[in-house]
Amino acid sequence: MANRSSTRNSSSRRSNNRGSRSPYRSGDSQGGSSSEIIINAMAGETRVGILEQGLFSELHIERDSDRSVTGTVTLGKVTRVLPGMQAAFVDIGLDKAAFLYVGDYLDETGRLDSDDDNPRPRRSRGRNDGSRQPPRIDTLLREGQEIVVQVAKDPIGTKGARITSHVSIAGRHLVLTPWSKRVGVSRRIEGDKERRRLREIVTRNRPQDLGFIIRTAGHGATDADIEADVKYLSSVWEQIQTRRQSAKAPAELYRELSLPVRMLRDVASSKTKRIVIDNDTVYERMKDFLERFVAEPKPKLELYDGSLPVFDHFAIEAHIDDNLGRKVWLKSGGYLIVDQSEALTAIDVNTGRYVGKRDLEETVFKTNLEAVKEVVNTLRFRNIGGLIIIDLIDMEDAGNREKVYRALQDALRADKARTNILKISELGLVEMTRKRTRENLVQQLCEPCNYCGGRGYVLSSESVAFKVMREIRKDLPRFCGRQIAVTVNTRVAENLLGPARKALAELAEDLGREIEVRARPGVHQEQFEVTALDEGPPVVIPLRWLEKKKPEAELEEPSEFIEAIDGTPAVGADATPGESELPEGALAAAADLAAAGAGAEAEPHSARELPAESSDAAAEVDHAPAEAESPEPPAGSEGDEAPADIVADVRATEGPAAAEAPVRELELAPSAEPDIAIADGPPQSVPEVPEVLDSEEESPILPRLGERAEREES
């Protein structure tokens, strides 16, 4: 425990001195410096931290819920073939169908003397090269076909997994390539003599129908180490073939090792000083693998049993949260801004607090030199892949630009992921790509913000305040004369009652009532609610189906709207022409009466004499209500009430002499668009219908009036 305490204290001193993760030393490469592997294993999650020269350089996380499927060999079923894309979608048992390009299905050996991190053959996709074009995908695959494939890349975001039919299974020193019959050697192994020795050992021990690639870790391996690796990988392939015979697609045939064992197999080397594990089960599993497949000198395994969590013991837990932010500080005082998006990752370099000593060019050069090294640290730690743009500070000296470019190349040598980098442009931009093999750190540990919806911003409180007032003004006719309340976020309420209070007062004046502002803390800043607190005036809604039937006007006295047929107001009537409208049936009946009585002189308050052609009968419409006094009806009237639908409203002829002149033509009030008024309260009562008085002799006009009334009533 004393030794561990000393390690913890020294780690703390290193952490406090640098302030942020320092860049790698120029020229360092994998295995070129001592490293430590710290493993924190608990139920459901395993984390592995890699320290290079005491600096936290990489973090790997694996959870049971989203365990990496890279390297898994499955029996898949082709679900869709796309000739236009030269690709197919294959169901391998995941949530989304996997993507298979035609070049990843061709049975070609390719070039085996390649980087051991990419043991699959390198083939062109048939674009912009002189090689032959690959065959059409629909000639190789068909829907429903079962094929053996391996996951080359995990599903990332909305994209499914990338798969290949070129299966490769990694061991400690070798990689099995059953699709090839050749033996290859990693290009990182230098020396022709060593390369020939390793190739001869593998050729002597391998089955003739299987191919192998010697990994970088196989450099200096003994005959026994390589022979054990050949036996192990051959047995794994036999198990895959056996399961293939009885499996039904989609089915898993082989799964990669767990994260701690993979770290021991792929990352640990002769330069690895120790591996610290805080879980007994994982410790025993790694110990067994170490004894069976790892050659001498073997890394040292330690079981951690301290009181503090192992990541806190080595002072690396706090760095995980620090490296999730957009801003990364440099030791000199400058900083980086890292913006990750679906399309690319942009990294901006700024001098920050660093002001330099001599001149501007030197200040910019030193800042860029330090920044490119920290950029590589950030890419490795966050596992950022895809297209990357580095916006350096502009440098006038071409020599300085070349030095910064070489420093970036040297720093990338420590990165195991395949990268491609272009020269610094005249605008100071560096374009590069980095192979994306799994989700980056932000995707693994974070999720989109549920408040802003992943945008990274929301509407300001001032913008929401004015938006609320615009929405109320848009519906002003509906709210006019009614008291309303607006429920908003507390910050929006402060703005409405503060800087925007003048605009709110003008809106309240147009509304005719005050606007009540209610602040509710739980409301989203971009949301609001408008509530009417009382009943408002009627709302006029035009209805086309009522165009042929005019609604009766709301009257205080029915006598205001009923006049004598001859145009003279009846007793108690003070209406003026044009104040009301007539139902269609009443207009027709009044027109008949007017035509029959043409040429007769109008006599106020008395029956009108009709021409001889239509008999001596006289008719008059009396409209006095029951509550008001009305003249006695002429003798001979039976006092029958006419239907309510045929109440006639006939306007008198305009002019002062209308009562004395004969009735020559009938002027009617102009019709208006029919409206209906909706309001609360009891329904309006229908005014009493005036009596129609007949003379002693039956008039030929009245039967026609009754017939029209019956039609209108039906």
Disulfide bonds with the S-S distance in Angstrom:
none
